[in-house]
Amino acid sequence: MIRTIYHIIENVLLFLILFFTLALGGAKLIGHISPFMVLSGSMEPQLATGSLCFVNERDREAKAGDIIAFSKGSTKIVHRVLKAEHGAYTTKGDNNPHADRAPVSQKEVMGKVVFSIPKAGYAAAFLQTKKGMLLTSAALAAFFVMGRLLPERKKRGGGYEAG
């Protein structure tokens, strides 16, 4: 019974590690999708602060209502398109009272947001820190060592079984 619970937890942990590995580094390999963490409440309630949103970098043509990621200098922003005309976009955060002052040029558009996972950005950001990597590595190592130390049960007809 203990081994069964251990294996369930082990599979969940492996899935989460794979998911965050793909989200943080490998997602670009799957159709030019890039992850971005939502840093402010400007797009709430649609995109909560701390959400991890995924942007399709191949899809840069937007229309009114689309949510796009764009850069202004070194700042990356995720806002909704209010108006698209002459290769420029008027954008606004859903939670902001007014549209953004400067229009967004086609060159500044990084792509359209295709989906998001609420609050997952916090975990992704933590995993990218030295402390996050160290704690995660130590926890995984301890967990896998514990799994190898769990006792095995004897089967009724002789031999051993895990579980």
DRENTIMAR-655031 format. One record per residue: x, z, y of N, C-alpha, C in turn; residue in one letter. Coordinates in steps of 0.1 Angstrom, whole numbers, m for minus. Example, Ala and Ser with C-alpha at 12.3 -4.5 7.8 and 13.67 -1.06 7.14 Angstrom:
! DRENTIMAR-655031
<nc1 = 132; nc3 = 78; nc2 = m57; cac1 = 123; cac3 = 78; cac2 = m45; cc1 = 132; cc3 = 78; cc2 = m33; type = a>
<nc1 = 128; nc3 = 71; nc2 = m22; cac1 = 137; cac3 = 71; cac2 = m11; cc1 = 129; cc3 = 79; cc2 = 0; type = s>
This chain:
! DRENTIMAR-655031
<nc1 = 8; nc3 = 0; nc2 = m12; cac1 = 0; cac3 = 0; cac2 = 0; cc1 = 9; cc3 = 0; cc2 = 13; type = m>
<nc1 = 19; nc3 = 8; nc2 = 13; cac1 = 28; cac3 = 9; cac2 = 24; cc1 = 35; cc3 = m4; cc2 = 26; type = i>
<nc1 = 39; nc3 = m10; nc2 = 15; cac1 = 46; cac3 = m23; cac2 = 16; cc1 = 37; cc3 = m34; cc2 = 21; type = r>
<nc1 = 24; nc3 = m34; nc2 = 17; cac1 = 14; cac3 = m44; cac2 = 22; cc1 = 13; cc3 = m43; cc2 = 37; type = t>
<nc1 = 11; nc3 = m30; nc2 = 42; cac1 = 10; cac3 = m28; cac2 = 56; cc1 = 23; cc3 = m33; cc2 = 63; type = i>
<nc1 = 34; nc3 = m30; nc2 = 58; cac1 = 47; cac3 = m34; cac2 = 63; cc1 = 47; cc3 = m49; cc2 = 64; type = y>
<nc1 = 43; nc3 = m56; nc2 = 53; cac1 = 44; cac3 = m71; cac2 = 53; cc1 = 34; cc3 = m77; cc2 = 64; type = h>
<nc1 = 23; nc3 = m71; nc2 = 66; cac1 = 14; cac3 = m76; cac2 = 76; cc1 = 20; cc3 = m74; cc2 = 90; type = i>
<nc1 = 26; nc3 = m63; nc2 = 93; cac1 = 32; cac3 = m61; cac2 = 105; cc1 = 44; cc3 = m70; cc2 = 107; type = i>
<nc1 = 52; nc3 = m72; nc2 = 96; cac1 = 63; cac3 = m81; cac2 = 97; cc1 = 59; cc3 = m95; cc2 = 100; type = e>
<nc1 = 48; nc3 = m100; nc2 = 94; cac1 = 43; cac3 = m114; cac2 = 97; cc1 = 38; cc3 = m115; cc2 = 112; type = n>
<nc1 = 31; nc3 = m105; nc2 = 117; cac1 = 27; cac3 = m105; cac2 = 131; cc1 = 39; cc3 = m105; cc2 = 140; type = v>
<nc1 = 49; nc3 = m97; nc2 = 138; cac1 = 61; cac3 = m97; cac2 = 146; cc1 = 68; cc3 = m110; cc2 = 146; type = l>
<nc1 = 69; nc3 = m116; nc2 = 134; cac1 = 76; cac3 = m129; cac2 = 133; cc1 = 68; cc3 = m140; cc2 = 141; type = l>
<nc1 = 55; nc3 = m139; nc2 = 140; cac1 = 46; cac3 = m149; cac2 = 148; cc1 = 49; cc3 = m147; cc2 = 163; type = f>
<nc1 = 49; nc3 = m134; nc2 = 167; cac1 = 51; cac3 = m131; cac2 = 182; cc1 = 64; cc3 = m136; cc2 = 187; type = l>
<nc1 = 75; nc3 = m133; nc2 = 178; cac1 = 88; cac3 = m138; cac2 = 182; cc1 = 89; cc3 = m153; cc2 = 183; type = i>
<nc1 = 83; nc3 = m160; nc2 = 173; cac1 = 82; cac3 = m175; cac2 = 174; cc1 = 75; cc3 = m179; cc2 = 186; type = l>
<nc1 = 63; nc3 = m173; nc2 = 189; cac1 = 55; cac3 = m177; cac2 = 200; cc1 = 63; cc3 = m176; cc2 = 213; type = f>
<nc1 = 69; nc3 = m164; nc2 = 215; cac1 = 76; cac3 = m162; cac2 = 228; cc1 = 89; cc3 = m171; cc2 = 229; type = f>
<nc1 = 95; nc3 = m173; nc2 = 217; cac1 = 107; cac3 = m182; cac2 = 217; cc1 = 103; cc3 = m196; cc2 = 222; type = t>
<nc1 = 92; nc3 = m201; nc2 = 216; cac1 = 87; cac3 = m214; cac2 = 220; cc1 = 82; cc3 = m214; cc2 = 235; type = l>
<nc1 = 75; nc3 = m204; nc2 = 239; cac1 = 70; cac3 = m203; cac2 = 252; cc1 = 81; cc3 = m203; cc2 = 263; type = a>
<nc1 = 92; nc3 = m196; nc2 = 260; cac1 = 103; cac3 = m194; cac2 = 269; cc1 = 113; cc3 = m205; cc2 = 269; type = l>
<nc1 = 115; nc3 = m211; nc2 = 258; cac1 = 126; cac3 = m221; cac2 = 257; cc1 = 123; cc3 = m234; cc2 = 250; type = g>
<nc1 = 114; nc3 = m233; nc2 = 240; cac1 = 112; cac3 = m245; cac2 = 233; cc1 = 100; cc3 = m253; cc2 = 237; type = g>
<nc1 = 91; nc3 = m248; nc2 = 246; cac1 = 79; cac3 = m255; cac2 = 249; cc1 = 81; cc3 = m269; cc2 = 255; type = a>
<nc1 = 93; nc3 = m270; nc2 = 262; cac1 = 96; cac3 = m283; cac2 = 268; cc1 = 98; cc3 = m294; cc2 = 257; type = k>
<nc1 = 101; nc3 = m290; nc2 = 245; cac1 = 103; cac3 = m300; cac2 = 235; cc1 = 90; cc3 = m305; cc2 = 230; type = l>
<nc1 = 79; nc3 = m298; nc2 = 233; cac1 = 66; cac3 = m303; cac2 = 229; cc1 = 58; cc3 = m309; cc2 = 240; type = i>
<nc1 = 61; nc3 = m321; nc2 = 243; cac1 = 54; cac3 = m329; cac2 = 253; cc1 = 56; cc3 = m325; cc2 = 268; type = g>
<nc1 = 68; nc3 = m320; nc2 = 271; cac1 = 71; cac3 = m316; cac2 = 284; cc1 = 62; cc3 = m306; cc2 = 290; type = h>
<nc1 = 60; nc3 = m295; nc2 = 283; cac1 = 52; cac3 = m284; cac2 = 287; cc1 = 61; cc3 = m273; cc2 = 291; type = i>
<nc1 = 60; nc3 = m268; nc2 = 303; cac1 = 68; cac3 = m257; cac2 = 308; cc1 = 60; cc3 = m244; cc2 = 311; type = s>
<nc1 = 65; nc3 = m233; nc2 = 308; cac1 = 58; cac3 = m220; cac2 = 311; cc1 = 62; cc3 = m215; cc2 = 325; type = p>
<nc1 = 52; nc3 = m209; nc2 = 332; cac1 = 54; cac3 = m203; cac2 = 345; cc1 = 47; cc3 = m190; cc2 = 345; type = f>
<nc1 = 53; nc3 = m180; nc2 = 351; cac1 = 46; cac3 = m167; cac2 = 352; cc1 = 39; cc3 = m167; cc2 = 366; type = m>
<nc1 = 26; nc3 = m162; nc2 = 366; cac1 = 19; cac3 = m161; cac2 = 378; cc1 = 23; cc3 = m148; cc2 = 385; type = v>
<nc1 = 29; nc3 = m149; nc2 = 397; cac1 = 35; cac3 = m137; cac2 = 403; cc1 = 26; cc3 = m130; cc2 = 413; type = l>
<nc1 = 15; nc3 = m137; nc2 = 417; cac1 = 6; cac3 = m130; cac2 = 427; cc1 = m8; cc3 = m132; cc2 = 423; type = s>
<nc1 = m17; nc3 = m126; nc2 = 431; cac1 = m31; cac3 = m126; cac2 = 428; cc1 = m38; cc3 = m137; cc2 = 435; type = g>
<nc1 = m31; nc3 = m147; nc2 = 440; cac1 = m37; cac3 = m158; cac2 = 448; cc1 = m47; cc3 = m166; cc2 = 440; type = s>
<nc1 = m45; nc3 = m167; nc2 = 427; cac1 = m54; cac3 = m175; cac2 = 419; cc1 = m64; cc3 = m167; cc2 = 410; type = m>
<nc1 = m65; nc3 = m154; nc2 = 413; cac1 = m75; cac3 = m146; cac2 = 406; cc1 = m89; cc3 = m150; cc2 = 410; type = e>
<nc1 = m98; nc3 = m150; nc2 = 401; cac1 = m98; cac3 = m144; cac2 = 387; cc1 = m94; cc3 = m155; cc2 = 377; type = p>
<nc1 = m92; nc3 = m168; nc2 = 381; cac1 = m89; cac3 = m178; cac2 = 371; cc1 = m76; cc3 = m176; cc2 = 365; type = q>
<nc1 = m65; nc3 = m172; nc2 = 372; cac1 = m52; cac3 = m169; cac2 = 367; cc1 = m48; cc3 = m155; cc2 = 372; type = l>
<nc1 = m49; nc3 = m145; nc2 = 364; cac1 = m45; cac3 = m132; cac2 = 368; cc1 = m30; cc3 = m130; cc2 = 370; type = a>
<nc1 = m26; nc3 = m121; nc2 = 379; cac1 = m12; cac3 = m118; cac2 = 381; cc1 = m6; cc3 = m114; cc2 = 367; type = t>
<nc1 = 5; nc3 = m120; nc2 = 364; cac1 = 12; cac3 = m117; cac2 = 351; cc1 = 8; cc3 = m127; cc2 = 340; type = g>
<nc1 = m1; nc3 = m136; nc2 = 343; cac1 = m4; cac3 = m146; cac2 = 333; cc1 = 7; cc3 = m155; cc2 = 330; type = s>
<nc1 = 8; nc3 = m161; nc2 = 319; cac1 = 18; cac3 = m171; cac2 = 315; cc1 = 10; cc3 = m184; cc2 = 315; type = l>
<nc1 = 13; nc3 = m193; nc2 = 324; cac1 = 6; cac3 = m206; cac2 = 324; cc1 = 15; cc3 = m217; cc2 = 320; type = c>
<nc1 = 10; nc3 = m227; nc2 = 314; cac1 = 17; cac3 = m238; cac2 = 308; cc1 = 14; cc3 = m250; cc2 = 316; type = f>
<nc1 = 24; nc3 = m257; nc2 = 321; cac1 = 23; cac3 = m269; cac2 = 330; cc1 = 28; cc3 = m281; cc2 = 323; type = v>
<nc1 = 19; nc3 = m292; nc2 = 323; cac1 = 23; cac3 = m304; cac2 = 317; cc1 = 31; cc3 = m312; cc2 = 328; type = n>
<nc1 = 44; nc3 = m314; nc2 = 326; cac1 = 52; cac3 = m320; cac2 = 336; cc1 = 50; cc3 = m335; cc2 = 337; type = e>
<nc1 = 44; nc3 = m341; nc2 = 326; cac1 = 41; cac3 = m355; cac2 = 326; cc1 = 29; cc3 = m359; cc2 = 334; type = r>
<nc1 = 21; nc3 = m349; nc2 = 337; cac1 = 8; cac3 = m352; cac2 = 344; cc1 = 9; cc3 = m346; cc2 = 358; type = d>
<nc1 = 13; nc3 = m355; nc2 = 367; cac1 = 16; cac3 = m351; cac2 = 381; cc1 = 5; cc3 = m357; cc2 = 390; type = r>
<nc1 = m4; nc3 = m365; nc2 = 385; cac1 = m15; cac3 = m371; cac2 = 393; cc1 = m26; cc3 = m361; cc2 = 393; type = e>
<nc1 = m30; nc3 = m355; nc2 = 404; cac1 = m40; cac3 = m345; cac2 = 405; cc1 = m52; cc3 = m350; cc2 = 413; type = a>
<nc1 = m63; nc3 = m344; nc2 = 410; cac1 = m75; cac3 = m347; cac2 = 418; cc1 = m81; cc3 = m333; cc2 = 423; type = k>
<nc1 = m91; nc3 = m333; nc2 = 431; cac1 = m97; cac3 = m321; cac2 = 436; cc1 = m102; cc3 = m313; cc2 = 424; type = a>
<nc1 = m99; nc3 = m300; nc2 = 424; cac1 = m103; cac3 = m291; cac2 = 414; cc1 = m92; cc3 = m288; cc2 = 404; type = g>
<nc1 = m82; nc3 = m297; nc2 = 402; cac1 = m71; cac3 = m294; cac2 = 393; cc1 = m62; cc3 = m283; cc2 = 398; type = d>
<nc1 = m57; nc3 = m276; nc2 = 389; cac1 = m47; cac3 = m265; cac2 = 392; cc1 = m33; cc3 = m271; cc2 = 389; type = i>
<nc1 = m24; nc3 = m271; nc2 = 400; cac1 = m11; cac3 = m277; cac2 = 398; cc1 = 0; cc3 = m266; cc2 = 401; type = i>
<nc1 = 12; nc3 = m269; nc2 = 396; cac1 = 23; cac3 = m262; cac2 = 399; cc1 = 32; cc3 = m271; cc2 = 408; type = a>
<nc1 = 37; nc3 = m265; nc2 = 419; cac1 = 45; cac3 = m272; cac2 = 428; cc1 = 56; cc3 = m263; cc2 = 434; type = f>
<nc1 = 67; nc3 = m270; nc2 = 439; cac1 = 77; cac3 = m262; cac2 = 445; cc1 = 78; cc3 = m264; cc2 = 460; type = s>
<nc1 = 80; nc3 = m254; nc2 = 467; cac1 = 83; cac3 = m254; cac2 = 482; cc1 = 97; cc3 = m247; cc2 = 483; type = k>
<nc1 = 107; nc3 = m255; nc2 = 485; cac1 = 120; cac3 = m250; cac2 = 485; cc1 = 124; cc3 = m244; cc2 = 471; type = g>
<nc1 = 128; nc3 = m232; nc2 = 471; cac1 = 131; cac3 = m226; cac2 = 458; cc1 = 119; cc3 = m218; cc2 = 452; type = s>
<nc1 = 108; nc3 = m218; nc2 = 459; cac1 = 96; cac3 = m211; cac2 = 454; cc1 = 87; cc3 = m220; cc2 = 446; type = t>
<nc1 = 82; nc3 = m215; nc2 = 435; cac1 = 73; cac3 = m222; cac2 = 426; cc1 = 59; cc3 = m216; cc2 = 428; type = k>
<nc1 = 49; nc3 = m224; nc2 = 430; cac1 = 36; cac3 = m220; cac2 = 434; cc1 = 26; cc3 = m227; cc2 = 424; type = i>
<nc1 = 15; nc3 = m219; nc2 = 420; cac1 = 4; cac3 = m225; cac2 = 413; cc1 = m8; cc3 = m223; cc2 = 421; type = v>
<nc1 = m14; nc3 = m234; nc2 = 425; cac1 = m27; cac3 = m234; cac2 = 433; cc1 = m36; cc3 = m245; cc2 = 429; type = h>
<nc1 = m48; nc3 = m244; nc2 = 434; cac1 = m58; cac3 = m255; cac2 = 431; cc1 = m58; cc3 = m265; cc2 = 442; type = r>
<nc1 = m60; nc3 = m278; nc2 = 438; cac1 = m61; cac3 = m289; cac2 = 447; cc1 = m75; cc3 = m289; cc2 = 453; type = v>
<nc1 = m75; nc3 = m289; nc2 = 466; cac1 = m88; cac3 = m291; cac2 = 474; cc1 = m91; cc3 = m305; cc2 = 477; type = l>
<nc1 = m80; nc3 = m312; nc2 = 481; cac1 = m82; cac3 = m326; cac2 = 485; cc1 = m69; cc3 = m334; cc2 = 481; type = k>
<nc1 = m71; nc3 = m346; nc2 = 477; cac1 = m59; cac3 = m355; cac2 = 474; cc1 = m61; cc3 = m368; cc2 = 482; type = a>
<nc1 = m52; nc3 = m371; nc2 = 490; cac1 = m52; cac3 = m383; cac2 = 498; cc1 = m38; cc3 = m388; cc2 = 502; type = e>
<nc1 = m36; nc3 = m401; nc2 = 501; cac1 = m24; cac3 = m407; cac2 = 506; cc1 = m11; cc3 = m400; cc2 = 500; type = h>
<nc1 = m12; nc3 = m397; nc2 = 487; cac1 = 0; cac3 = m391; cac2 = 480; cc1 = 3; cc3 = m377; cc2 = 484; type = g>
<nc1 = m6; nc3 = m370; nc2 = 491; cac1 = m4; cac3 = m356; cac2 = 494; cc1 = m16; cc3 = m348; cc2 = 490; type = a>
<nc1 = m14; nc3 = m335; nc2 = 488; cac1 = m25; cac3 = m327; cac2 = 483; cc1 = m26; cc3 = m315; cc2 = 493; type = y>
<nc1 = m39; nc3 = m311; nc2 = 495; cac1 = m42; cac3 = m299; cac2 = 502; cc1 = m46; cc3 = m289; cc2 = 491; type = t>
<nc1 = m39; nc3 = m278; nc2 = 491; cac1 = m40; cac3 = m268; cac2 = 480; cc1 = m45; cc3 = m254; cc2 = 486; type = t>
<nc1 = m50; nc3 = m246; nc2 = 477; cac1 = m54; cac3 = m233; cac2 = 481; cc1 = m54; cc3 = m224; cc2 = 469; type = k>
<nc1 = m50; nc3 = m212; nc2 = 470; cac1 = m52; cac3 = m202; cac2 = 460; cc1 = m67; cc3 = m198; cc2 = 460; type = g>
<nc1 = m73; nc3 = m197; nc2 = 448; cac1 = m87; cac3 = m194; cac2 = 447; cc1 = m91; cc3 = m181; cc2 = 454; type = d>
<nc1 = m81; nc3 = m171; nc2 = 454; cac1 = m84; cac3 = m158; cac2 = 460; cc1 = m79; cc3 = m157; cc2 = 475; type = n>
<nc1 = m74; nc3 = m168; nc2 = 480; cac1 = m70; cac3 = m169; cac2 = 494; cc1 = m81; cc3 = m173; cc2 = 503; type = n>
<nc1 = m82; nc3 = m168; nc2 = 515; cac1 = m93; cac3 = m172; cac2 = 524; cc1 = m91; cc3 = m186; cc2 = 530; type = p>
<nc1 = m79; nc3 = m191; nc2 = 531; cac1 = m77; cac3 = m204; cac2 = 538; cc1 = m68; cc3 = m213; cc2 = 529; type = h>
<nc1 = m69; nc3 = m226; nc2 = 532; cac1 = m60; cac3 = m235; cac2 = 525; cc1 = m46; cc3 = m233; cc2 = 529; type = a>
<nc1 = m36; nc3 = m237; nc2 = 521; cac1 = m22; cac3 = m237; cac2 = 524; cc1 = m20; cc3 = m245; cc2 = 536; type = d>
<nc1 = m11; nc3 = m241; nc2 = 545; cac1 = m8; cac3 = m248; cac2 = 558; cc1 = m2; cc3 = m261; cc2 = 556; type = r>
<nc1 = 9; nc3 = m262; nc2 = 548; cac1 = 16; cac3 = m274; cac2 = 546; cc1 = 10; cc3 = m282; cc2 = 534; type = a>
<nc1 = 8; nc3 = m295; nc2 = 535; cac1 = 3; cac3 = m303; cac2 = 524; cc1 = 15; cc3 = m304; cc2 = 513; type = p>
<nc1 = 11; nc3 = m306; nc2 = 501; cac1 = 20; cac3 = m308; cac2 = 490; cc1 = 23; cc3 = m322; cc2 = 487; type = v>
<nc1 = 35; nc3 = m327; nc2 = 488; cac1 = 38; cac3 = m341; cac2 = 485; cc1 = 39; cc3 = m343; cc2 = 470; type = s>
<nc1 = 37; nc3 = m356; nc2 = 467; cac1 = 38; cac3 = m360; cac2 = 452; cc1 = 51; cc3 = m355; cc2 = 446; type = q>
<nc1 = 62; nc3 = m356; nc2 = 454; cac1 = 75; cac3 = m352; cac2 = 449; cc1 = 76; cc3 = m337; cc2 = 446; type = k>
<nc1 = 68; nc3 = m329; nc2 = 453; cac1 = 69; cac3 = m314; cac2 = 451; cc1 = 61; cc3 = m310; cc2 = 438; type = e>
<nc1 = 52; nc3 = m319; nc2 = 434; cac1 = 43; cac3 = m315; cac2 = 422; cc1 = 51; cc3 = m315; cc2 = 410; type = v>
<nc1 = 50; nc3 = m304; nc2 = 402; cac1 = 58; cac3 = m302; cac2 = 390; cc1 = 49; cc3 = m306; cc2 = 378; type = m>
<nc1 = 36; nc3 = m305; nc2 = 380; cac1 = 26; cac3 = m309; cac2 = 369; cc1 = 13; cc3 = m301; cc2 = 370; type = g>
<nc1 = 4; nc3 = m304; nc2 = 361; cac1 = m9; cac3 = m297; cac2 = 360; cc1 = m8; cc3 = m286; cc2 = 350; type = k>
<nc1 = m15; nc3 = m275; nc2 = 354; cac1 = m17; cac3 = m264; cac2 = 345; cc1 = m27; cc3 = m268; cc2 = 334; type = v>
<nc1 = m22; nc3 = m267; nc2 = 321; cac1 = m31; cac3 = m270; cac2 = 310; cc1 = m38; cc3 = m259; cc2 = 303; type = v>
<nc1 = m31; nc3 = m247; nc2 = 303; cac1 = m37; cac3 = m235; cac2 = 298; cc1 = m29; cc3 = m223; cc2 = 302; type = f>
<nc1 = m35; nc3 = m211; nc2 = 301; cac1 = m27; cac3 = m199; cac2 = 304; cc1 = m31; cc3 = m188; cc2 = 295; type = s>
<nc1 = m22; nc3 = m178; nc2 = 294; cac1 = m25; cac3 = m166; cac2 = 286; cc1 = m23; cc3 = m154; cc2 = 295; type = i>
<nc1 = m35; nc3 = m147; nc2 = 297; cac1 = m35; cac3 = m135; cac2 = 306; cc1 = m24; cc3 = m125; cc2 = 302; type = p>
<nc1 = m17; nc3 = m120; nc2 = 312; cac1 = m7; cac3 = m109; cac2 = 310; cc1 = 5; cc3 = m112; cc2 = 301; type = k>
<nc1 = 5; nc3 = m123; nc2 = 295; cac1 = 17; cac3 = m126; cac2 = 286; cc1 = 29; cc3 = m129; cc2 = 294; type = a>
<nc1 = 28; nc3 = m131; nc2 = 307; cac1 = 40; cac3 = m133; cac2 = 315; cc1 = 48; cc3 = m121; cc2 = 316; type = g>
<nc1 = 42; nc3 = m109; nc2 = 316; cac1 = 49; cac3 = m96; cac2 = 317; cc1 = 58; cc3 = m95; cc2 = 305; type = y>
<nc1 = 53; nc3 = m98; nc2 = 293; cac1 = 61; cac3 = m96; cac2 = 281; cc1 = 72; cc3 = m107; cc2 = 281; type = a>
<nc1 = 69; nc3 = m119; nc2 = 286; cac1 = 79; cac3 = m129; cac2 = 286; cc1 = 90; cc3 = m125; cc2 = 296; type = a>
<nc1 = 87; nc3 = m120; nc2 = 308; cac1 = 97; cac3 = m116; cac2 = 318; cc1 = 105; cc3 = m105; cc2 = 312; type = a>
<nc1 = 99; nc3 = m95; nc2 = 305; cac1 = 107; cac3 = m84; cac2 = 300; cc1 = 116; cc3 = m89; cc2 = 289; type = f>
<nc1 = 112; nc3 = m98; nc2 = 281; cac1 = 121; cac3 = m103; cac2 = 270; cc1 = 133; cc3 = m111; cc2 = 276; type = l>
<nc1 = 132; nc3 = m115; nc2 = 288; cac1 = 143; cac3 = m122; cac2 = 294; cc1 = 154; cc3 = m113; cc2 = 300; type = q>
<nc1 = 151; nc3 = m100; nc2 = 302; cac1 = 160; cac3 = m91; cac2 = 308; cc1 = 170; cc3 = m86; cc2 = 297; type = t>
<nc1 = 182; nc3 = m81; nc2 = 301; cac1 = 191; cac3 = m76; cac2 = 291; cc1 = 185; cc3 = m64; cc2 = 284; type = k>
<nc1 = 178; nc3 = m55; nc2 = 291; cac1 = 172; cac3 = m44; cac2 = 285; cc1 = 161; cc3 = m48; cc2 = 274; type = k>
<nc1 = 153; nc3 = m58; nc2 = 278; cac1 = 143; cac3 = m63; cac2 = 269; cc1 = 149; cc3 = m69; cc2 = 256; type = g>
<nc1 = 160; nc3 = m77; nc2 = 258; cac1 = 166; cac3 = m83; cac2 = 246; cc1 = 172; cc3 = m73; cc2 = 237; type = m>
<nc1 = 179; nc3 = m63; nc2 = 243; cac1 = 185; cac3 = m52; cac2 = 236; cc1 = 175; cc3 = m44; cc2 = 228; type = l>
<nc1 = 164; nc3 = m39; nc2 = 235; cac1 = 154; cac3 = m31; cac2 = 229; cc1 = 147; cc3 = m39; cc2 = 218; type = l>
<nc1 = 144; nc3 = m52; nc2 = 220; cac1 = 137; cac3 = m60; cac2 = 210; cc1 = 146; cc3 = m62; cc2 = 198; type = t>
<nc1 = 159; nc3 = m65; nc2 = 200; cac1 = 168; cac3 = m67; cac2 = 189; cc1 = 169; cc3 = m54; cc2 = 181; type = s>
<nc1 = 171; nc3 = m43; nc2 = 188; cac1 = 172; cac3 = m30; cac2 = 181; cc1 = 160; cc3 = m26; cc2 = 173; type = a>
<nc1 = 148; nc3 = m28; nc2 = 179; cac1 = 135; cac3 = m26; cac2 = 172; cc1 = 134; cc3 = m34; cc2 = 160; type = a>
<nc1 = 137; nc3 = m47; nc2 = 161; cac1 = 136; cac3 = m56; cac2 = 150; cc1 = 145; cc3 = m53; cc2 = 138; type = l>
<nc1 = 158; nc3 = m50; nc2 = 142; cac1 = 168; cac3 = m46; cac2 = 132; cc1 = 163; cc3 = m33; cc2 = 125; type = a>
<nc1 = 158; nc3 = m23; nc2 = 132; cac1 = 154; cac3 = m11; cac2 = 126; cc1 = 142; cc3 = m13; cc2 = 117; type = a>
<nc1 = 133; nc3 = m22; nc2 = 121; cac1 = 121; cac3 = m25; cac2 = 113; cc1 = 125; cc3 = m32; cc2 = 100; type = f>
<nc1 = 134; nc3 = m42; nc2 = 101; cac1 = 137; cac3 = m49; cac2 = 88; cc1 = 146; cc3 = m40; cc2 = 79; type = f>
<nc1 = 154; nc3 = m31; nc2 = 84; cac1 = 161; cac3 = m22; cac2 = 76; cc1 = 151; cc3 = m12; cc2 = 69; type = v>
<nc1 = 141; nc3 = m7; nc2 = 76; cac1 = 131; cac3 = 1; cac2 = 70; cc1 = 124; cc3 = m6; cc2 = 59; type = m>
<nc1 = 121; nc3 = m18; nc2 = 60; cac1 = 114; cac3 = m26; cac2 = 50; cc1 = 122; cc3 = m27; cc2 = 37; type = g>
<nc1 = 135; nc3 = m27; nc2 = 39; cac1 = 144; cac3 = m28; cac2 = 27; cc1 = 145; cc3 = m15; cc2 = 20; type = r>
<nc1 = 143; nc3 = m4; nc2 = 27; cac1 = 144; cac3 = 9; cac2 = 22; cc1 = 131; cc3 = 15; cc2 = 15; type = l>
<nc1 = 120; nc3 = 8; nc2 = 18; cac1 = 107; cac3 = 12; cac2 = 12; cc1 = 108; cc3 = 12; cc2 = m3; type = l>
<nc1 = 102; nc3 = 22; nc2 = m10; cac1 = 103; cac3 = 22; cac2 = m25; cc1 = 94; cc3 = 12; cc2 = m31; type = p>
<nc1 = 98; nc3 = 7; nc2 = m43; cac1 = 90; cac3 = m3; cac2 = m50; cc1 = 82; cc3 = 5; cc2 = m61; type = e>
<nc1 = 70; nc3 = 0; nc2 = m64; cac1 = 62; cac3 = 7; cac2 = m74; cc1 = 64; cc3 = 0; cc2 = m88; type = r>
<nc1 = 63; nc3 = 8; nc2 = m98; cac1 = 63; cac3 = 3; cac2 = m112; cc1 = 50; cc3 = m4; cc2 = m115; type = k>
<nc1 = 51; nc3 = m16; nc2 = m122; cac1 = 39; cac3 = m22; cac2 = m127; cc1 = 35; cc3 = m15; cc2 = m140; type = k>
<nc1 = 23; nc3 = m17; nc2 = m144; cac1 = 18; cac3 = m10; cac2 = m156; cc1 = 25; cc3 = m15; cc2 = m168; type = r>
<nc1 = 28; nc3 = m27; nc2 = m169; cac1 = 34; cac3 = m33; cac2 = m182; cc1 = 49; cc3 = m32; cc2 = m181; type = g>
<nc1 = 55; nc3 = m25; nc2 = m172; cac1 = 69; cac3 = m25; cac2 = m170; cc1 = 73; cc3 = m34; cc2 = m159; type = g>
<nc1 = 85; nc3 = m33; nc2 = m154; cac1 = 90; cac3 = m41; cac2 = m143; cc1 = 85; cc3 = m34; cc2 = m130; type = g>
<nc1 = 88; nc3 = m41; nc2 = m119; cac1 = 85; cac3 = m35; cac2 = m106; cc1 = 77; cc3 = m45; cc2 = m98; type = y>
<nc1 = 69; nc3 = m40; nc2 = m88; cac1 = 62; cac3 = m49; cac2 = m79; cc1 = 64; cc3 = m43; cc2 = m65; type = e>
<nc1 = 63; nc3 = m52; nc2 = m55; cac1 = 64; cac3 = m47; cac2 = m41; cc1 = 50; cc3 = m43; cc2 = m37; type = a>
<nc1 = 49; nc3 = m32; nc2 = m30; cac1 = 36; cac3 = m29; cac2 = m25; cc1 = 31; cc3 = m16; cc2 = m26; type = g>
